[in-house]
Amino acid sequence: EEQPGLTEASPFVNPDWYFSKREYFKYCFLGPILVPIRITLILLFIMCGSVFGNLCMFNLKDKSKPLSTFRLLIRSPVKLFARLILFAMGFHYIPVTGRQCGKNKASVLVGNHVSFIETFYIGLLGASPVSKKENAEIPLFGALTSA
């Protein structure tokens, strides 16, 4: 079925962009209600995760060595808050393919740097995101990326 006003194929127009009345209702009425709730939850989870991230990295002298068992225990809630942040952003289910290799093999998890959201996803998987040193100084986010 061709949309009105579209006589030839255009790379700038997608027929799926036309919304039904139900979809307009969702965006116009539910959007203003859900957006503030999601933003509030995201900020709350970032602050809580930041507390645990700061506790994990507090007074750590040599950041090149592996974390102690106590620091790893403190870091474990950061994974929970990373998942809650993703959930509040609308990522309710994220499929994971493959399996984690054993400790006798070197493993690398590589993100494609599409957005900042991958930082939370990498943290959720238990890996440490690699980032430039200046990112550790960003308030709230720095603690999450460092832990």
C-alpha positions as CSV (number, residue, x, y, z in Angstrom):
1,E,0.0,0.0,0.0
2,E,1.5,3.3,-1.1
3,Q,1.4,6.3,1.3
4,P,-0.3,9.5,0.0
5,G,2.1,11.9,-1.6
6,L,4.8,9.3,-2.3
7,T,5.1,8.7,-6.0
8,E,8.6,7.4,-6.2
9,A,11.1,5.7,-4.0
10,S,13.0,8.0,-1.7
11,P,15.9,7.1,0.6
12,F,14.7,9.8,3.0
13,V,11.1,8.6,3.5
14,N,10.2,5.3,5.1
15,P,6.6,4.1,4.9
16,D,7.0,2.6,8.5
17,W,7.3,6.2,9.9
18,Y,3.5,6.7,9.6
19,F,1.9,6.1,13.0
20,S,-1.6,4.8,13.7
21,K,-3.9,6.7,16.1
22,R,-3.0,4.3,18.9
23,E,0.7,5.0,18.4
24,Y,0.1,8.8,18.5
25,F,-1.8,8.3,21.7
26,K,1.1,6.4,23.2
27,Y,3.7,9.0,22.2
28,C,1.6,12.1,23.1
29,F,0.0,11.0,26.4
30,L,2.2,8.2,27.8
31,G,5.5,9.8,26.8
32,P,5.2,12.8,29.1
33,I,4.3,10.5,32.0
34,L,7.0,7.9,31.4
35,V,9.9,10.1,30.4
36,P,10.2,11.9,33.8
37,I,9.8,8.5,35.6
38,R,12.6,6.9,33.5
39,I,14.9,9.9,33.9
40,T,14.4,9.9,37.7
41,L,15.1,6.1,37.9
42,I,18.2,6.4,35.7
43,L,19.6,9.2,37.8
44,L,18.8,7.3,41.0
45,F,20.5,4.1,39.7
46,I,23.5,6.1,38.5
47,M,24.0,7.7,41.9
48,C,23.6,4.4,43.8
49,G,26.0,2.6,41.4
50,S,28.4,5.6,41.7
51,V,28.5,5.1,45.5
52,F,29.6,1.5,45.1
53,G,32.0,2.4,42.4
54,N,33.6,5.0,44.5
55,L,33.8,2.6,47.5
56,C,35.5,0.0,45.3
57,M,38.1,2.4,44.0
58,F,38.6,4.4,47.3
59,N,42.2,4.7,48.3
60,L,43.4,2.3,45.6
61,K,47.1,2.9,45.1
62,D,48.0,0.7,42.1
63,K,45.2,0.6,39.6
64,S,47.1,-1.7,37.3
65,K,46.9,-4.7,39.7
66,P,43.8,-6.9,39.9
67,L,41.2,-5.9,42.6
68,S,41.2,-7.7,45.9
69,T,38.4,-10.1,46.9
70,F,36.9,-7.4,49.2
71,R,36.9,-4.8,46.4
72,L,35.3,-7.3,44.0
73,L,32.6,-7.9,46.5
74,I,32.0,-4.2,46.8
75,R,31.9,-3.9,43.0
76,S,29.2,-6.6,42.5
77,P,26.3,-4.2,43.2
78,V,27.6,-2.0,40.3
79,K,26.6,-4.8,37.9
80,L,23.1,-4.7,39.4
81,F,22.8,-1.0,39.0
82,A,24.1,-1.2,35.4
83,R,21.3,-3.6,34.6
84,L,18.7,-1.4,36.3
85,I,20.0,1.6,34.4
86,L,19.6,-0.3,31.1
87,F,16.1,-1.5,32.2
88,A,15.1,2.1,33.0
89,M,16.3,3.1,29.5
90,G,14.0,0.6,27.9
91,F,16.4,-2.3,27.4
92,H,14.2,-4.9,29.1
93,Y,15.9,-7.9,27.6
94,I,19.3,-8.1,26.1
95,P,20.3,-11.4,24.4
96,V,23.8,-12.6,25.1
97,T,25.4,-15.0,22.6
98,G,28.4,-17.1,23.1
99,R,30.0,-18.0,26.4
100,Q,32.7,-16.7,28.6
101,C,36.1,-18.3,28.2
102,G,37.9,-19.8,31.2
103,K,40.5,-18.0,33.3
104,N,43.4,-19.8,31.5
105,K,42.6,-17.9,28.2
106,A,42.7,-14.2,27.6
107,S,39.3,-12.7,26.8
108,V,38.5,-9.4,25.3
109,L,35.0,-7.9,25.1
110,V,35.0,-5.2,22.4
111,G,32.3,-2.5,22.0
112,N,31.8,-0.6,18.8
113,H,31.5,2.8,20.5
114,V,28.0,3.6,19.2
115,S,26.9,5.3,22.4
116,F,27.5,5.6,26.1
117,I,25.0,2.8,26.7
118,E,27.6,0.1,25.9
119,T,29.5,1.1,29.0
120,F,26.6,-0.1,31.2
121,Y,26.2,-3.2,29.1
122,I,30.0,-4.1,29.4
123,G,29.7,-3.4,33.2
124,L,26.7,-5.7,33.4
125,L,28.7,-8.5,31.8
126,G,31.3,-8.1,34.5
127,A,34.0,-6.8,32.3
128,S,35.9,-3.5,32.8
129,P,35.4,-1.0,30.1
130,V,38.5,0.5,28.6
131,S,38.3,4.3,28.4
132,K,40.6,7.3,28.5
133,K,41.8,8.4,31.8
134,E,39.9,11.7,31.8
135,N,36.5,9.8,31.9
136,A,37.3,8.6,35.4
137,E,37.0,12.2,36.5
138,I,33.5,12.7,35.3
139,P,31.1,13.1,38.2
140,L,28.9,10.0,38.8
141,F,29.8,8.3,35.5
142,G,33.5,8.2,36.3
143,A,33.0,5.9,39.3
144,L,30.9,3.5,37.2
145,T,33.5,3.3,34.4
146,S,36.4,2.9,36.9
147,A,34.9,0.1,39.0
